[in-house]
Amino acid sequence: MIVRNEEHNLAECLTPVAELFDEIVIVDTGSHDATQEIARRFSPHVFSFEWCDDFAAARNEALKYATGDWIFWLDADDRLDPANISKLKQLLSGLDEQPRAYMLDTHCSSLESWEEVRLITHLRLFRRHAQLAWRGRVHEQVSPCPSTLGYELLWSDVQILHVGYTDAALQQRKLHRDVRLLRMDYAVDPADPSTLLHLGMAYARLANYPEARKYLHALLAQQQSPAEYLRRVYSSLIEVAMREGDMAAAIEAAGRGLAKFPSDQHLLYLLADALYEVDHFDAARDVLMRIILGPDQPQYHGGTPRDIKRKLAPRSLGDVFRVQGNHPAAEGTLQGLVEEFPHDAVCWHALGRLYIDMQDREKLREVIDRLKDCPQGDVFGALLGGAWHLLRNEFEPANLLIEELIAKVPQMPLPRLMRAEWLSRCNAPIPACKQAYNDLLRLQPGSTYAQAVMRTLEAAERASAPAAFDGWSTSVAVGAGL
């Protein structure tokens, strides 16, 4: 482990797992709190290392002090629950002298409960070798790839929860730090695939899309790039295009990625989402069915959403059936989903939206009641209540719910979309409607619907003529971009 100022994390990380290991080596890179004192409760092997803007150097310092034949690493904000501790114990008990390396998925908690957990695959466990070490100032990798040294690469079903991404301000600070360190590596080796990939992804998360494309395209131009990097390049290019509202570019990038990786679930899911955004519902349905009916096999994850095959694709498929008016297929798909994921508020919300379209008040009430047992189910229940009132032109109760939701979850796009629709239905002045759609685009810049409405509003404003709002409406849908 490498740590710094982790007094609030370290004990919680190590207490459940410490007994699994023969030796724990902790390198501290300059803590100003009680981190070292807590570390010594678990191990006498606690060392200080002067921070030098290089995570790989710190990890290699810990590796230097380790004496075991096998190396396993954790960060202080990693967690293992009892089920995965049991799996890890079994994995460790079966290790022998064969050169192997094990890939484990890390589940990264999201900022908001309605956002999907993201998966990152790490090489977490490997048999020691004199040539294996970490490289890279940040997003450091074990190098060279163990397979080049005759190692067998294996997938483990041990899952690790990472809780370091639940603070928005901290996440932004980490992103800016990562860019600074990556640019230092880029200055030394501008062709390094890992540096190019992570620079592109960091700039994408910072919404600097021209810089993101610059580094991602530079990696694509290389002749020999690792396959797992290329998957992430294509998915990042699709997501950048969708955030910019350029669905044609997103679909084109997805096509290029799927030509190389035809069974990649994330690429397929992003393609379906882009097709949905341009109302190509039959094509989106076919792509989603490819995911659902395709083989279930281990895949490398580079920040991809969890449960694409079991949850996200069926949820999107149910929504496609809904907007196509195929209510029986939508209901069957979504009811099966909430049975499998009974505490997923987004799945229940999708079913509730169907019952609003069907104008089935009793079933809608049942959904809202079930949402009470879900994390932030009150938010999604209020969303459904607001949508029901809007459908019935009950503007006052709809407005009360919408304003309460915006105050409660200001970073959620759906309440902003509902406010914009409410204003349109109330024949509000053009400036008020434009402000509402600008608020939505601030949170969801790739919304093709909001962009189209803004163009209409601006045209009406230029013509100094009242916009015909009476016939405007939208379906509040749940998709990967919402």
TIFI-430940 format. One line per field, with one value per residue (C-alpha): x, y, z. Coordinates in nm, 2 decimals. Each point is the difference from the previous one (the first is absolute). Layout:
BEGIN
c1: [X  ...]
c2: [Y  ...]
c3: [Z  ...]
//
This chain:
BEGIN
c1: [0.00  0.10  -0.18  -0.02  -0.23  -0.22  -0.09  -0.37  0.04  0.28  -0.14  -0.33  0.19  0.24  -0.20  -0.21  0.29  0.32  -0.01  0.00  0.36  0.34  0.14  -0.13  0.23  -0.12  0.19  -0.10  0.07  -0.02  -0.30  -0.08  -0.26  -0.01  0.04  0.34  -0.12  -0.31  0.22  0.22  -0.30  -0.01  0.37  0.35  0.09  -0.09  0.25  0.02  0.06  0.05  -0.27  0.14  -0.31  0.02  -0.24  0.20  0.31  -0.20  -0.14  0.34  0.13  -0.26  0.09  0.37  -0.09  -0.23  0.14  -0.29  0.00  -0.34  -0.10  -0.35  -0.07  -0.28  -0.06  -0.13  -0.34  -0.05  -0.24  -0.09  -0.33  -0.03  -0.10  0.31  0.23  -0.11  0.08  0.33  0.10  -0.08  0.20  0.30  -0.01  0.04  0.31  0.31  0.33  -0.15  0.05  -0.35  -0.16  -0.36  -0.23  -0.27  -0.28  -0.02  -0.35  0.03  -0.28  -0.18  -0.06  -0.38  -0.21  -0.18  0.34  0.12  0.31  0.30  0.23  0.38  0.21  0.33  0.28  -0.02  0.18  0.32  0.29  0.31  0.26  0.31  -0.11  -0.36  -0.04  -0.24  0.05  -0.18  -0.02  -0.38  -0.23  0.31  0.01  0.19  0.26  0.09  -0.33  0.06  -0.10  0.32  0.19  -0.19  -0.27  -0.36  -0.25  -0.31  -0.33  -0.12  -0.36  0.13  -0.15  0.14  -0.20  0.18  -0.16  0.24  -0.23  -0.30  0.11  -0.04  0.26  0.26  -0.07  0.07  0.32  0.12  -0.08  0.21  0.28  -0.01  0.02  0.30  0.18  -0.10  0.14  0.33  0.01  -0.11  0.29  0.24  -0.17  -0.28  -0.07  -0.07  -0.34  -0.10  0.08  -0.19  -0.30  -0.02  0.06  -0.29  -0.23  0.09  -0.06  -0.33  -0.11  0.10  -0.22  0.30  -0.10  0.24  0.30  -0.17  -0.03  0.36  0.15  -0.26  0.06  0.37  -0.03  -0.22  0.26  0.26  0.06  0.03  -0.23  -0.13  -0.35  -0.13  0.12  -0.17  -0.33  0.02  0.10  -0.31  -0.24  0.15  -0.04  -0.36  -0.07  0.17  -0.21  -0.32  0.08  0.04  -0.33  0.17  -0.18  0.12  0.36  -0.09  -0.16  0.30  0.25  -0.21  0.01  0.38  0.04  -0.24  0.18  0.30  -0.20  -0.34  -0.11  0.11  -0.31  0.09  0.05  -0.33  -0.18  0.14  -0.10  -0.36  -0.02  0.11  -0.25  -0.27  0.09  -0.06  -0.33  0.14  -0.19  -0.01  0.38  0.05  -0.23  0.21  0.33  -0.14  -0.12  0.35  0.13  -0.27  0.02  0.38  0.25  0.08  0.37  0.27  0.09  0.26  -0.16  0.13  -0.26  -0.30  -0.34  -0.08  -0.27  -0.04  -0.12  -0.23  -0.14  0.09  -0.07  -0.34  -0.09  0.07  -0.18  -0.31  0.01  0.04  -0.32  -0.17  0.07  -0.10  -0.34  0.07  -0.13  -0.03  0.36  0.12  -0.20  0.13  0.36  -0.01  -0.19  0.26  0.27  -0.15  -0.04  0.37  0.10  -0.27  0.19  0.11  -0.20  0.08  -0.15  -0.32  -0.01  0.02  -0.30  -0.18  0.05  -0.16  -0.31  -0.02  -0.01  -0.27  -0.18  -0.03  -0.02  -0.03  0.31  0.19  -0.10  0.14  0.33  0.03  -0.07  0.27  0.24  -0.01  0.22  0.27  0.29  -0.12  -0.33  -0.18  0.17  -0.11  -0.35  -0.02  0.12  -0.28  -0.25  0.11  -0.02  -0.36  -0.11  0.15  -0.17  -0.33  0.08  -0.01  0.26  0.00  0.07  0.25  0.19  0.01  0.16  0.24  0.13  0.04  0.20  0.23  0.08  0.06  0.20  0.14  0.24  -0.27  -0.11  -0.35  -0.16  0.15  -0.15  -0.34  0.03  0.07  -0.30  -0.22  0.09  -0.07  -0.34  -0.08  0.08  0.27  0.20  0.28  0.28  -0.12  -0.02  0.35  0.14  -0.16  0.15  0.34  -0.02  -0.06  0.28  0.24  -0.06  -0.04  0.17  -0.05  -0.39  -0.11  -0.35  0.10  0.22  -0.28  -0.24  0.26  0.04  -0.38  -0.02  0.28  -0.15  -0.34  0.18  0.18  -0.32  -0.17  -0.29  -0.16  0.11  -0.27  0.04  -0.35  0.10  0.34  0.06  0.27  0.04  0.21  0.22  0.28  0.31  0.38  0.02  -0.27]
c2: [0.00  0.36  0.26  0.36  0.17  -0.31  -0.01  0.00  -0.29  -0.23  -0.20  -0.06  -0.13  -0.23  -0.13  -0.25  -0.13  0.02  -0.36  -0.13  0.11  -0.11  0.35  0.35  0.27  0.36  0.29  0.34  0.29  0.29  -0.02  0.28  -0.20  -0.32  -0.23  -0.15  -0.07  -0.18  -0.19  -0.13  -0.16  -0.23  -0.05  0.08  0.06  0.37  0.22  0.36  0.11  0.36  0.07  0.07  0.04  -0.36  -0.27  -0.28  0.10  -0.02  -0.34  -0.13  0.12  -0.22  -0.29  0.04  -0.07  -0.29  -0.35  -0.22  -0.21  0.15  0.37  0.13  0.38  0.21  0.37  0.14  0.09  -0.36  -0.23  -0.37  -0.13  -0.33  -0.19  0.13  -0.06  -0.36  -0.02  0.17  -0.24  -0.30  0.16  0.06  -0.35  -0.15  0.19  -0.21  0.05  0.04  0.35  0.15  0.34  0.06  0.28  0.12  0.25  0.31  0.15  0.38  0.16  0.28  0.36  -0.05  -0.30  0.01  -0.03  -0.35  -0.14  -0.01  -0.29  0.01  -0.31  -0.01  -0.24  -0.04  -0.33  -0.14  -0.23  0.21  0.03  0.21  0.17  0.09  0.35  0.29  0.28  0.33  0.30  -0.05  -0.28  -0.21  -0.34  -0.32  -0.03  -0.18  -0.19  -0.32  -0.21  0.11  -0.18  -0.32  0.08  -0.13  0.28  -0.10  0.17  -0.01  0.06  0.18  0.35  0.30  0.31  0.34  0.28  0.28  0.16  0.10  0.36  0.23  0.26  -0.27  -0.17  0.33  0.05  -0.35  0.06  0.32  -0.18  -0.29  0.23  0.17  -0.33  -0.14  0.30  -0.06  -0.35  0.13  0.24  -0.29  -0.25  0.15  -0.34  -0.20  -0.17  0.01  0.37  0.09  -0.21  0.15  0.36  -0.04  -0.15  0.27  0.28  -0.16  -0.01  0.37  0.08  0.12  -0.20  0.13  -0.10  -0.33  -0.08  0.11  -0.27  -0.27  0.04  -0.01  -0.33  -0.13  0.10  -0.24  -0.33  -0.22  0.12  -0.24  -0.13  0.10  0.36  0.01  -0.11  0.30  0.24  -0.09  0.02  0.34  0.14  -0.12  0.16  0.33  0.02  -0.07  0.27  0.24  -0.11  -0.14  -0.33  -0.06  0.01  -0.22  -0.26  0.01  -0.05  -0.29  -0.16  0.02  -0.13  -0.29  -0.10  -0.08  -0.12  -0.13  -0.14  0.29  0.06  0.36  0.10  -0.16  0.17  0.34  -0.06  -0.09  0.32  0.21  -0.17  0.07  0.37  0.03  -0.20  -0.31  -0.21  -0.33  0.02  0.08  -0.30  -0.23  0.11  -0.05  -0.35  -0.08  0.09  -0.19  -0.31  0.01  -0.21  0.09  0.00  0.19  0.33  0.26  0.30  0.35  0.20  -0.18  -0.01  -0.31  -0.25  0.11  -0.34  -0.08  0.34  0.30  -0.16  -0.15  0.34  0.18  -0.27  0.05  0.37  -0.06  -0.22  0.28  0.28  -0.23  -0.06  -0.37  0.01  -0.38  -0.06  0.30  -0.11  -0.36  0.12  0.26  -0.22  -0.27  0.26  0.13  -0.35  -0.06  0.35  0.08  0.29  0.17  0.33  0.07  -0.33  0.07  0.35  -0.15  -0.22  0.29  0.20  -0.28  0.01  0.38  -0.06  -0.27  0.24  -0.28  0.19  -0.30  -0.17  0.33  0.03  -0.35  0.10  0.32  -0.21  -0.25  0.29  0.08  -0.30  0.12  0.24  0.34  -0.16  0.32  0.19  -0.24  -0.02  0.38  -0.01  -0.24  0.21  0.31  -0.18  -0.12  0.35  0.14  -0.26  0.11  0.37  0.04  0.28  0.12  -0.34  -0.08  0.32  -0.05  -0.35  0.12  0.29  -0.22  -0.25  0.26  0.13  -0.35  -0.15  0.31  -0.21  -0.24  0.08  -0.15  0.27  0.27  -0.17  -0.01  0.37  0.08  -0.20  0.16  0.34  -0.09  -0.14  0.31  0.22  0.18  0.28  -0.10  0.13  -0.21  -0.31  0.06  0.03  -0.33  -0.18  0.17  -0.14  -0.34  0.03  0.10  -0.33  -0.21  0.19  -0.29  0.01  0.00  0.08  0.31  0.12  -0.04  0.19  0.28  0.04  0.04  0.25  0.20  0.01  0.11  0.27  0.13  0.01  0.19  -0.23  -0.21  -0.36  -0.26  -0.18  -0.16  -0.31  -0.06  -0.28  -0.26  -0.34  0.00  -0.30  -0.17  -0.08  -0.01  0.37  0.12]
c3: [0.00  -0.06  0.22  0.09  0.26  0.01  0.37  -0.09  -0.24  0.09  0.29  -0.18  -0.30  0.19  0.29  -0.20  -0.21  0.20  0.12  -0.36  -0.06  0.13  -0.03  -0.03  -0.14  0.03  -0.15  0.11  -0.23  0.24  0.23  0.25  0.20  0.19  -0.31  0.11  0.35  -0.14  -0.25  0.28  0.16  -0.29  -0.10  0.12  -0.36  -0.03  -0.20  -0.09  -0.36  -0.12  -0.26  -0.34  -0.22  -0.10  0.12  -0.17  0.19  0.33  -0.09  -0.10  0.34  0.17  -0.24  0.10  0.37  -0.07  0.05  -0.11  -0.32  -0.09  -0.01  0.06  0.02  0.15  0.04  0.33  -0.16  -0.13  0.18  0.00  0.13  0.18  -0.32  -0.19  0.30  -0.01  -0.38  0.05  0.28  -0.23  -0.28  0.22  0.14  -0.35  -0.10  -0.09  -0.17  -0.35  -0.16  -0.01  0.02  0.10  -0.13  0.25  -0.06  0.21  0.05  0.02  0.19  -0.18  0.12  -0.01  0.08  -0.34  -0.19  -0.07  0.18  -0.24  -0.04  -0.04  -0.05  0.18  0.02  0.37  0.08  -0.16  0.07  0.07  -0.28  -0.02  -0.32  0.12  0.14  -0.03  -0.25  -0.06  0.22  0.03  -0.11  0.05  -0.16  0.08  -0.28  -0.21  -0.06  0.20  -0.31  -0.17  0.29  -0.04  0.26  -0.04  0.03  0.19  0.09  0.36  0.11  0.32  -0.01  0.17  0.09  -0.04  0.19  -0.11  -0.26  0.21  0.06  -0.30  0.11  0.08  -0.33  -0.19  0.20  -0.09  -0.37  -0.01  0.19  -0.24  -0.30  0.15  0.06  -0.33  -0.19  0.18  -0.14  -0.34  -0.01  0.05  -0.24  -0.21  -0.17  0.32  -0.05  0.37  0.02  -0.31  0.11  0.35  -0.12  -0.25  0.26  0.26  -0.24  -0.09  0.36  0.03  -0.30  -0.21  -0.30  -0.26  0.22  0.08  -0.37  -0.07  0.23  -0.08  -0.38  0.06  0.17  -0.28  -0.26  0.16  -0.17  0.32  0.27  0.27  -0.07  0.34  -0.07  -0.34  0.16  0.24  -0.28  -0.21  0.30  0.10  -0.35  -0.01  0.34  -0.10  -0.32  0.19  0.26  -0.29  -0.15  -0.31  -0.03  -0.35  0.12  0.29  -0.23  -0.23  0.28  0.14  -0.34  -0.02  0.35  -0.06  -0.32  0.23  0.31  -0.13  0.33  0.23  0.22  0.08  -0.37  -0.09  0.29  -0.10  -0.36  0.10  0.21  -0.29  -0.23  0.25  0.01  -0.37  0.01  -0.17  0.24  -0.20  -0.05  0.37  0.10  -0.22  0.15  0.36  -0.09  -0.12  0.35  0.19  -0.21  -0.04  0.19  0.36  0.02  0.20  -0.16  0.07  0.16  -0.02  0.18  -0.16  0.18  0.20  -0.10  -0.36  -0.11  0.30  0.08  -0.23  -0.33  0.11  0.16  -0.33  -0.19  0.21  -0.07  -0.37  0.01  0.19  -0.24  -0.29  0.17  0.06  0.36  0.06  -0.10  0.20  0.31  -0.02  -0.04  0.28  0.24  -0.04  0.07  0.33  0.12  -0.05  0.13  0.25  0.16  -0.32  -0.01  -0.37  -0.11  0.20  -0.15  -0.35  0.08  0.15  -0.32  -0.19  0.23  -0.05  -0.38  0.05  0.24  0.25  0.33  0.22  -0.13  0.02  0.37  0.06  -0.16  0.20  0.32  -0.09  -0.06  0.37  0.06  -0.25  0.06  -0.10  -0.09  0.12  -0.28  -0.27  0.15  -0.02  -0.36  -0.09  0.19  -0.19  -0.33  0.08  0.08  -0.32  -0.20  0.15  -0.04  0.38  0.00  0.36  0.17  -0.28  0.06  0.38  -0.05  -0.27  0.21  0.31  -0.22  -0.14  0.35  0.12  -0.29  -0.18  -0.22  -0.13  -0.36  0.01  0.23  -0.23  -0.30  0.18  0.09  -0.37  -0.11  0.27  -0.12  -0.36  0.09  0.20  -0.31  0.20  -0.17  -0.23  0.23  0.29  -0.22  -0.14  0.35  0.10  -0.30  0.06  0.36  -0.14  -0.25  0.27  0.17  -0.32  -0.28  -0.25  0.02  -0.36  0.10  0.20  -0.28  -0.25  0.22  0.06  -0.37  -0.04  0.28  -0.14  -0.34  0.15  0.20  -0.31  -0.19  0.29  -0.03  0.28  0.00  -0.04  0.33  0.02  -0.18  0.16  0.23  0.07  0.16  0.31  -0.07  0.18  -0.20  0.04  -0.07  0.23]
//
